[in-house]
Amino acid sequence: MTTPAREFLKGCRDALPVTLTFSVLFVVVGAHSQASGLDLAQGLALTALVFAAPAQMAATDLIAQGAWLPALLAIVVINFRFLLMSASITPYLGKPPRSRLLASVQMLSASTFATSFIPLRENRLQHPLRYFLGVCAASFPTAILATGVGYLVQDTIPPWLQQTMTMVLPIYFVTFLARVWPKTRFLAAGALGLVLTPVANSLLPGFGLIVTALVVAAFLMLLEPGACPKTI
């Protein structure tokens, strides 16, 4: 019989690829926070409360410009997907106390969701919440620690290495897009976002990312099978 501790450790092991990715990705986030003028507490708080590198990178740029409202809207729009992820994953976590469930969902990210959802959905785990907490325990603290390291070492990172590290985020997204091949609507949505973001930013400074996210979401809804009514 599997014990809660063993399933917790299994979650930690399964999250190793996420941990390795976050150890680099959030160093970039921390360095970007320092370069944008945020203090260390603000950088760490963004990671702890938002826990989403894309939203943090976007929000950091906007906060540095004093655009707090667009920053908040960007976080809400970009992280809206977590509402759907939470609704998808919570039925597989058993029936823990609501306080424990809310605390665990705070550590939900695209990576922790992708790592844990399939094992949870297969219903082979006797202690699903412990497994999910193991995935989060390996990922969430790594993100916070890497953010702090990135913030503290930003001034010592050579320019060429900073440029190389900034490629981690787009490469990270490319790997997520590769997983959905050959579902062309998701690949098309990624390409559309890449093209529209600089255009929208130039036309609507501070709101370009929000507008792009809404346009891409509408594009995906139109391409969703069954979204268009059938003609008779």
N, C-alpha and C positions, 0 to 999 in steps of 0.2 A: 504493500500500500504506500502510495506516495504521500510524503509529509508536506506540510506547508513550507517548511524551510527548503526542501529540495526543489519545489516548484518555484520558489523565490530565486534560488540560485540558477535554475534553468532559465528564468527570465533574464537574469544578469548575463548569462553566457550568450543567449540569443541576441542580446543588445550590443554585443562587442563591436560589430561593424558601425552601429550608430555612435557608440562611444568614441571610436577612432575618428569618425567624421566630425563629430562635435568638438573634439579636442583641437582640431584645426579651424573649423568653421567659426566657432565662437571666439577664437583668438582674433580673427578678422573683425568680428562684431565689436569686441572690446577695443581693438585698436582704432576702429572707425569712430567709436564713441569718444575716445580721447582726442582724436584729430578734429572732431566736430565741436569740441568745447564743452562736452558734458563732464561732470565730475565723476569720480569712481562710484559713489553711491547711486547716482542716477543710472550709470551703465549697468551696474549689478541689479538694480531694481527693475530695469527694463527686461533683463533676461529672466528674472524670477517671476515677474508678473505676466509677461507676454510670451516668453519661451517660443519664439518663432523668428528665426534669423531674417527672413524677408521683411516682415513687418517692422522689426527692430531697425534694420538698415534704412528703411523708408522713413520711419518715425524720427530716427536720429538726425537725418538731413533736415527734416521739417522743424524739429525742435531747435536745431542750431540756427535756423532762420527766424526763430521766434513765432513760428506758425503752429501754435499748440492745438488749435481746433482741427486744422487739416491733419496734423499728426494723429490725433485721437481718431478721426474718421478713417484714416489709412489703416490704423491698427484694427478697427472694427471690421472694415470691409475685407481686408486681407485675411483676418482670422475668423471670418464668418463660417468658413469651412469646418472649423472645429465644433460648431454647433451640430452639424450633420454627423461628424465623426463621433461625437459624444453620444448622440442618439443611436448610432449604429453599434457602438461597443458596450454601452452600459447593460443591455440585456444579457450579455455573456459573462458579466462579472459577479453573478450570483445575487444575493440579497443582503449586502452588508449594510450597516447603519448609514444613514444619509450623509452624516458628517464625514465619514471615512470615504464614501464614494465621491463627494465633492472635492475633498482634498486630493484624491488620486487623479481625478479628471483635470485638475489644474496642471498636472504634469503631462498632459496629452499634447503631442505634437504630431506633425505628419509622419515623422520617423518612428516614434513610439507606437503610433497607430498601425503603420505598415508592418512593423515587426511583430506586434502582438495579435492583430485581428484574426489572421488565418488560424493560428493555434487555438485561439479562443472559440472561433466559430466551429472548429472541428469537434468541440465538446469532449476532448480527451483529457482535459485537466480537471483534477478533483478540487483544486483550490485556485480558481481562475484569477481572483483578485490578487492573491499572493504572487502569481506569475506576472501579472501586469505591473504590480509594484516593483518586482525585480527588474523588469525592463526599464521602468522609470528611475529606479534607484541607481542604475548604471549610467543613465543618460542625463537626467536633470542636474545632479551635482557637477557632472563633467562640464556642462554648458556654463554654469555659474563660475566655476573655477577658471575655465578657459577665457571667459569674458574678463575676469580680473587680471589674468596673466597678460592678455592682449592689451589691456589698458595700460598696465605698468611698463610693458616692454616696447610700446609703440615708438618711442623716441629712439630706441636702439636698433630698430629693424632697418636694414639697408633699403634704399628705395627700390632696387630691383626685386628684393624679396617681398616687399609690400605689394608691388604690382603682381607678382606671382600668386600671392595669397588671395588677392581680390578675385582671382579666377576660380577659387574654390566654390563660391556661391553659384555662378552660372553652371559650372560642371556638375555641381550637386543637383541642380534642377534638370540638367540633361539626363542624368541617370534615372530620375523619376519618370521623365518622359519616355525613356527607352523601355521602361517596364510596361508601358501601356501599348507598345507596338504590337499589332498593326492597327490599333484603334485610332484612325486618322483624325477623328474630330478633336481628340485631346492634343495631338501633335499640331493640328491647325490652330488650336486655341493658343498653344505656346508660341507659335510663330507670330500670330496676330498680336499677342501681348508684347513681343520683342519689337515689332514694327511700330505699334501705336504709342508705347510709353514715351519715347523721346519727343514725338510729335505733340502728344497731349501735354507734356511738361512744358514745352515751349509756348503753347497756346494758353494753357491754364496753369501758371506757376503755383505750386503748392497743392493743386488738385489733380494733376495729371495722372498720378498713380491710381487715385480713386476712380476717375472716369474710365481709365483703361480696364480696371478690374470689373466695373459694371458692364462695359461693352463686351468684354470677353465672356462674362457670365451669361449675358443675353445671347451671345453667339452660341455657346454650348447648349443653352436651352432650346434654341431653334434646331440644332443638329441632333438633339436627343430623339431616339426612335419613339414614334408615337406622339411627338410634340405637336406636329401639324395635323389639323383635322383632315380626314379623308374626304375626297370629293366624290360625289355620286355620279 
